[in-house]
Amino acid sequence: MGDPRRQKKKYVSPKAPFDSERFDQELQLVGQYGLRNKKELWKHKTELSNYRRQARQLLALPPSERAQVEKEIVTKLSRIGILTSEPTLDSVLDLTLENLLERRLQTIVFRKGLAASMHHARQLVTHGHIALDQARVTTPARLITIAESDMISYTTKSALNDQSHPARIAASDAATRVTAQPEEFDEEPRKRSPRGKRDSDEDSDKDEPVTDDDIGPIGGDDIE
């Protein structure tokens, strides 16, 4: 038994630390799901890699030897809600990181309309405003099962139980915007230059340059 003060590392760092394409993908997921940092993303990515590795190892075994373990893995992922259709080992290999991030407590709080944004959902969880089966939960990264999804609500002592609370109104407005379909506009978006200049700036650049004869001396007095 190891020292409880020295916990084992729960994530694997990327092999290519300076991959620009990976940078863009990770930053997009961190902002989309309101994660604190990339370490949280790497933890879920490592967890998904473990499931995929177990599935590959089981597929290499005869069906009679892998039946029991295959049933346990598929049942676990189906209970969490990661596997929604065709719960087989082949479907485990098709899982993506987004499938795992959608089952986080933070994400489900936002999807249920209890928060105005992903970052607001994280704040509510960490500050103790969210309860799971009437028990306070302060872990945004906890994976929620299908049965637990209907048990998520505000804590009994939370001020957010008041319908007139500003945060409740903001969460309701955010849920309305998410469900509403985006409007279609006929007008084309205004084109911008490669450097981010407006059209008016481009037109001003085309004017004739100003010479010293066109500018008077400083202070408005003519120099003899």
N, C-alpha and C positions, 0 to 999 in steps of 0.2 A: 504494500500500500504506500502510495506516494504522499508527500507532504501536501496537505490541503492548501497551504499558502503558496505553493508553486504549482499552479494548475497547468495542465498540458495545453499546448498551442492548438487552437481549434480551427485554424485555417492554414491554407497553403498559399504562399506568395506566388505571384505570376513568374513564370520562367523568363519572360522577356520584359524587364521592368521599364523599358523606354520604348514601348510600342505605341505609336501615336493613334493607330486605329483602335487599340484596346482602351486608350485614354478616353476617346470620344464615347465609346460604348458605355464605359463605366460611369462617366460623368452624367450621361443621359439617364442611366438607371438610378443613380444616386439622387438626382434631382426629381425624377418622376415619382419615386417611391419615398422620398423624404428621409433618406438614410443619413445617419450621422457622419459617416466616413466610409472609405472604401473597405476597411476591415470588415464591416458588417456585410458588405457585398461578397467579400471573399469567403466569409463563413458559410453563407448560403450556397455559394458556388462549390465549396468543398463538400458540403453535405449532399448536394446534387451529384457530384462526381462519385461519392461513395455509393449512392444508390445505383448509378449507372455501372460502376465497376462490379458490384455484386450481381447485377443482371447479366453482364457479359460472362462472368465466371459460372453462373448457373446454366446459361445457355450452352456452355461447353460440356455439361454433364448429361448423362442419359435422363430421360423423363422420369424414370422410376426413382432416381436418387435425388432429384431436385424438387420433387412435388411438394414436400412439406415446407421447405424454405421458400419456394416460389409463392406458395399460398400466403405465408406470413408477410412477405414484402409487399405483395400486391394488395393484401387486406389493409396493411398499415397506410400505404399511399392513398388508397381509396377512402379510408376513414378520414384522413387529413383533407381530402378534396383535391389532391394533386392529380390523381387519375380519375377522370370523369367518364370516359368511354373506353371500351375494350381493355379492361384491366388485365393485361398480360405483360410478360417480360419485354416483348418487343415494344410495347407502348412506353415502358420505362425508359428505353433508350431514346425515345422521341421527345422526352421532357425537356423543357427549356428553363432558364433561370427565372423568367417571368411567371411561370406556373408556380414556383415556390414562393416568390415575393408576393403573389396575390393572396396567399394564405396567412400572411403576417397579421398580427392583431392590429397594428397601426393601419394597414391597408383596409382591413374589414371595417374598422371604425369609420374611416372616411367613406367607404362604399355604402354603409348603412345610413349615411347622412347625419352622423353625430358630430362631425367636424367640418370646418369650412375648407380645409386643405389637408394635404398629407402632413405638412409640417405642424399644422394645428392639431391633427390627430396624435402625433407623437407627443406634443406638449400635454395634451389631455391625459394620455396614458401615464407619462412619467410623473405628472403632478397628482395622480391618484383620483382622477375624475371618472375613470372607466372601471366597471365591475363585470366580472364573469360569473354568472350564477350567483349574483349578490355578494361576491367576494372581490375585493379590490385587487386589481392586477396592474403592475407597474413595469411590465416588460414588453416593449413595443415589438420585439423580434419573435415573440412566442408564436408558434404555428397553431392555428385554430382548426379544430376538426369541424366536420359538417354539423354534428350535433351541438357543438358549442357556439355556432354562429348565431343561433336564435337566443342565446343567453346573455349576449353582450348588451349592456345598457349603462346608464350613468349610475354612480354610487348613490346611496340613499341620502347622504349628507352633502352631496355636490350641489352647488348653486345653479348648475345647468339644468336641474329639473324644472326650473321656472321657464315657462314657454316664452316669456317676455325678455329673457336674458339676451343681451346683444350677441353673444356667441351662438346661441340657438338660432337667432334670426339669420346670422351670417351663414351658419351651416345649412339652414333651409334654403337660402338663396343659392348657395353653391350647388346643392343637390338639384335644384331646378335648372341651373345652367348646364350641369352635366347631362341631364336627361334630355334637355331641349336640343333640337337639331340645329346646326349652324345655318345662318341665313346665307343666301346666295346673292352676290352683288354682280350687277352687269358691268359696272365700271372696272376698267383694268387698273391694277395697282400702279402707283407712280413709280417710274423707273428711276434708279439711282445710279450714280457713277460708281466705278470700281472702288474709288477711295471714300465713298459714302457721302459725296457732295449732293446737294439738291440741284434741281434743274435751274433754279434761279442763280445758283453759284456758277453753274457751267456757262450760263448766258453772260454773266458778268466777266468771266474769264475771256470771252470772245471780244470784249470791248477793246478799243485802242488803248495803249498804255499811256499813263499820265506822265507828262514831262515836268521839268522844274519851272518852265515858263507858266504853266497853268496853276501852280501853287504859289500863293503869296507868302511873304515872310511871316515868321512866328510872331503873334501879337497884332497882326494886321497892319503894321507900319511898313511903308515902302522904304527900301534902302536906296539912297541916292548913289 
